[in-house]
Amino acid sequence: MASEIRDNNLWESGARKIEWVRRNCPLLSMLHDEFEKTKPFQGKKIALSVHLEAKTAYLCLTLAAGGAEMYVTGSNPLSTQDDVAAALVHEGLEVHAWHGTTDEEYSSHIRAVLSVGPDIIIDDGGDLVHMIHTEFKELAEKVIGGCEETTTGILRLEAMNREGKLLFPMVRVNNAQMKHFFDNRYGTGQSVWDGINRTTNLIVAGKIVVVAGYGWCGKGTAMRAKGLGARVIVTEIDPVKAIEAVMDGFDVMPMKEAAKLGDFFVTVTGCDKVIDEEDFAVMQDGAILCNAGHFDCEIDMKKLREIAVESAEMRNNIMGYRLSDGRWLYVLGEGRLVNLACGDGHPAEIMDMSFAIQALSAKYLIEHRDSITGKLIDVPAEVDTEVAEKKLSFLGKSIDKLTPEQEAYLNS
């Protein structure tokens, strides 16, 4: 099947972006060179659905260097960068993605990369896995296994596994220490505010920022908001995380109270309707809302559109909604992932670690296909450690090692 992208002529711009990533991703570059020699994916088809920008493209090229036939699509209608998609096609990969897909086009692109009959699946959010279990069940037997990049996708996998519906092994890449400690906290924290700042061109200092959810992504988002000079309010459903937020210096209250106070709202929960009609009713005129969770359901956009008496595009990626009492609420990136709908996603050095885990996990699935028994597996500890040690060396840092006497003491 031929690639489906917006414009082949954009490839040079995309190639420059990928080259910049290559220069700042030493782990992936090391794996690229290693895979070129060892060809761990020779003869294997990999279907990948991840936010299609330059870091993802370099992961695809790294897997292709290892012999994989790559079939690539995006994992969000607004996160694909058309020049990067064109650059991958120029490199000989099959790509089905463009920026601003309709829901029907998005599903068609997912369908296209699955129809080839993949051996390995690399997913971000669970759409590939969901579709192969519903529309392409006959192809599931061929799948050696897959890797899931994000929290939302893992929640979907765990629900399927509880119901006994998961048909092949999936590696919970997001649960690796070298993934969620850094990607979710430092990556999300920085990229969320990169997206907000470049889109709004407004100051954060002195404002009240409401962060919904205090998981690793929420921690990073709140920490960066504090660093920018904001007063931060955290909303939570978990009392332990709420106490942690208090101890970290943040205010904690229910969303119904926080909604009255916030200037900026960022949802990072993975849940549905975290900000709803009752919250819209009490928000200040000019409040800015955005989402950093995988799906565009955390802000109840359907209800906001229903109750608005007027809507208008205020700036690129900012829609304003006027309510019946005259107040305007502003939503960034249509309520989709703000760091990708309104920005370039996580910094390259962060994704270097996350995508190294992805690549090594895919290699692990192939090498251990006959010994894997469970359907949901964690990233092997040795992979986590290998990535950490190599990243540390690239940072020019070294650490202590236990002496034999110390090891004996700790094990006694």
N, C-alpha and C positions, 0 to 999 in steps of 0.2 A: 504494500500500500504506500502511496506517495505521501510525503509530509504535508501537513496542513498548517501553514503559518501566515502571518499577515503580509510580509514583504521580504522576499529573498535579498533585495538590494540593501537591506539594513545591516548585512553581516559584518561589515568592517567596524562599525561602531560597537557591536557586540563583542567582536574579537578583541578590541582594545580593553573592554571591561574585564573580559576573562583573563587577559594577560596581566592586568593589575592585580587581580585575585591571585593568580599563580605566583606572583612575586611576594605575596603576603600570606601564603599558605604553605609553609615548609613541610608540614606533616603530609598533606595531600601530594605535594611534589615528590616527596620521598617514596610514597606508595605508588605514584605514577611510574617512577623509574623502576621500582621493584616489580610491579605488575607487568611492565613491558617485557621484562626478562622471563618471568615465571609463568605468565598467562594463566592465572588461576580460574578465569571465567571462559576459557576457550570453548567455543561451541555452545555456550549458554545464552539464552535470551533473558534480558532483564527489563521488566516493565517498571518505570519510575514515575511517580506522581508527587512532586515536591515543588514548592514555590519556584518558578522558573526564572531565576535571575543568575548573575554571573557566578556566584559561589556554587550553586546547584549545577551549573553548566560544567564547572571544573570537576566536580564529583563525577558527572556523566563521562567526561573525557578520561578521567582516571580509570573508571570501570571499563571503558572501551579499550584503553591501553592494555588492560588485562585480558583482552580477547572477547569481551562481552558484545553481543548484538544489543544495542540500546534502543528502547522504544520509550519516548519521553513525552510527558504532558505536565501541565501545572496542577496545583492543588487548590487554587483559588482563582475565581474569574478576574480579579483585579491585580494579581501579583506577577503575572507573566510580563516580561520585558521583551518586546517584539524583536529588538535588535539582537538580543542574546539567543532567542529561538532561531533566528536566521543564521547566527554564527555556528550553532550546533549542526544545522542542516548543511552548511558549507563544509563542516568537518566530516560529513557522511553519516550522521545519526538521523534516525527517523523521529520527527517531532510533530506532535499534534497539539498546538496551543497558540492562543493569541490573547492579548490584553482585552478585557471587556467582553468576554464571552457571555452569551445568554445561558440560562440554565440548561437549555436543550443542547447548545453547542458544547458546553462543558462536559455533559454526560456523553456526548458523541465522541469527544476526545479521549475520555477514560475508556470508552468501549473500544476505540481504535487500538490503543496500546495493549489491551488485554486480548484482543482477537488473534494476536500472533501466537498465543500459547506460551506464556513466559515460564521460565524455570525458577526465577527469583523475582520477588516483588519488593520494591522499596516505596513505602507509602508515607504520607504526611497527612494525618487526619482520618484515614481509614476508608476513603472512597474507593480505592482499587480493591481492597479486600471485600468491602461490602458488595461491589458489583460482581466480582468473580463468584461470590457465594449465592448470588441471586440470578444473574443472567448467564453466567458462564460456568455453571457448576461442573459441567463435563470436563473443563480444563483444569479443575482444581487438583486432580490426581497427579498431573504432570509437575505441579509446583513443588519444588524442593522445600521452600520456605520463604519467609519475608522478614523485613525489618520495618518497624514503625517509629517515626521520628518524634511524635509529639504527644502530649498528655491526653488530648481529646481522642486521638486514635487509639491509645492504650485503653482508655475507658470503654470504647466500643469493642475492642478485642476481648477485654475481660468479661463484658456482658455476653458476648458470643460464646466464650469458653465456658462460662457458668451454665449456659443453656445446652452445652454439648454440640454446638454448631460449627466450631472452628475446625476446618478440614486439613490444615497443614500448620507446621510450626512457625511461630512469629517471634522475632527477637524484640524485646522491649528496649529499643535503643535509648529512648528518652530517660529510662531509669538508670542508665550508666552514670556513675559519678562524674566522669569527664564530659558528660552531656549536660545533665540538668543543673549541676552546680554552677556551670559557667554560661552555657547557652541560655538557659531559662532566666538566670539572675542577671548576669552582666550583659548578655546579648539583648534580651528583651528590654532590660532597663534602659540601655542606651538607645536602641533602635526605636522604641516607642516615642521617646522625646525628640529624637531626630525627625521622625515623621510629623509629630505635632508642631514642632518649632518651624520646620521648613514650610508647612502648610498654612499655619496661622500667622506667622510673623508677629507674634505677640509675646510679651514678657511673661515669664513664669514666676519670677521673684515677687513676693508679696501677695500672690494669689492663693486661694484654697483649692487644693487638689484632692479629689475623692478617688481612692483606689479600691475597687471592689474585688476582694480576694487577696489573701496573703500567703499564697503558695510561693514557689520559687520565682515565678514571673512577677507576682505582685510585690514580693520583697524588692526585686530589682527596680521595678517601676517606682515604688515609693522612695527608695533610696536615692534614685536620680532626681526625683522631684524635690526632695529635701535639699540635695546638693545645688539645685537651681534656685533655692531660696523660697520655696513654697511652704505653706503650712499644710501638712498632709493628714487627711482623715482616712482611716481604713474601715471597710465594712467586711464582716466575716460571719460564717455560720459555725465555725469550729472554735470552741472556747480556748483551746491550747494555742492556736495560731493568733487568736485575738490578744491573748496575754503577751505573746511574743511581740506583736506589733506595739503594744503599750510599752514593753521593756525596751524596744528599739526607738522609742521617743515619739510615737505617733498617737493621735487621738483615735478612738474606736467608738463607733455608734452604729445603729441600724441605718440602712439606706434611706428609710423614710425621714429620718432626721437629717442625715447628711445631704439629702437632695435639696434642702432649703439653703444650704450654705455654700455649695461648691461653685467654683468658677470653671474648673476642668473636671471631667469625669472620665476615668479609664476603667473598663471592665476587663478582668483577667481571671475568670472563674471556670470557664468551660461549661457553664450552666445556661439555662434558658430564662429570658425575661428578668434579668437581674435589675434592670432599670425599666419600669413599667409606667402605665398611665398615671397612677397615683403619684409617682415621682415627678413626671413631667408637669403635673398640676401645681407643684410647689417650687419648681426651680426658678432661679433668678433670670430675669431678662438678660440674654446674651450668654447663657451657660453653653459650654462647649463639651460635646459628648463624643467619645471614641471608644473603640473596642480593640483589645489585644488578645482576645481568645480566638480559637481557630474558626468557629462558625459565626455568622452574622445574626445570631439570635439573642445575644446577651442584652442588647438594647432592643426593645420591642419596636422595631422600625415600622412594622405593619400598622400598629396602633397609632404611632406618632403621625404617620401619613394620613390616617383616617381622621384624626382630630384637628389637624392643621387646616386653617382656613386659607393659607397661602404658602407656597414654597418657592424658593428662588436659589439659584447658584450664586453664592456670594464671592467665592474665589475658586480656583481649581481645587477640586476634592473637598469643598465645603458647601453643604446644602443647608440653607436656612429654612426653618419651619415656623410660621407665625401662628400662634394660638388665638383663640377667640377673644382673649383679654388683651391682646396686643403684644404679648411677650414673644420674643424670638428665641428659639433654641437652635443651635448649630451642631451638625453631625459631620464628622470627618470620614472620608472614604466609604460612604454609604453604610457605615456600621461594620465594615469588614476590617480585617487585620490592619490596624493603622500603620504598623511599622513596614508593611509591604505595599498596601494600597496607596500609602502616602510617602513611601520612602524606599530604600534599597535593602531593607531587612537588616539582619544582624551583621556586625563588623566581620571582616574577612578572617581575622585571627581567631574569633570565636567559632565560626563555622568550620575552620580548619580542624578543630578538635572534634566537633560533632560529626562531620562528614568522614573523618578518619575512622571514627567508631562505626559509621554506616558501612564503609567499604570493608573493614576487617570483619564485621559481623556477617556480611554477605559471603565473604571468603570462608568463614567458620561454618556456615550452613552447608556449603558445598563439601568441605573437607570432612564434616562429621555427620553427613546425611544419614548414614546407616546406624548411628549410635544415639541420635536424638529421639527421645521417647515422648516428652511432653509437647503440648501445643503452644504454650506460652513460656518462653525461656528468657532468662536475663543475659545481658552481655557478659561473657566469661570474664572473671576477675583478671585473668592474665592479659586480656585485650585492654581493659581499663588501665591497668598498670603500665602496659607497654606505651600506650598513648601519652600517659602522664609523664613517664620518664623521658620520652623523646621530646615532648613539648618543653619540658624543663630545660633540656640541653639546648634546644633552639633559642630559649630565652637567655642562655648564657649563665644559668644557675646550677648549683650542685647542692646536694644534701648529705647528711651524715648516714652512715650505715652501722648497724648493730655489730658489735664484736661478738665472737662466739660466747664469751662469758655473759654478755648482756642477753643474748638469745636464751642461754640456759637459765638465767635468772627469771626472765619473763615467762618461760615455760615451766618453771618449777612450782 
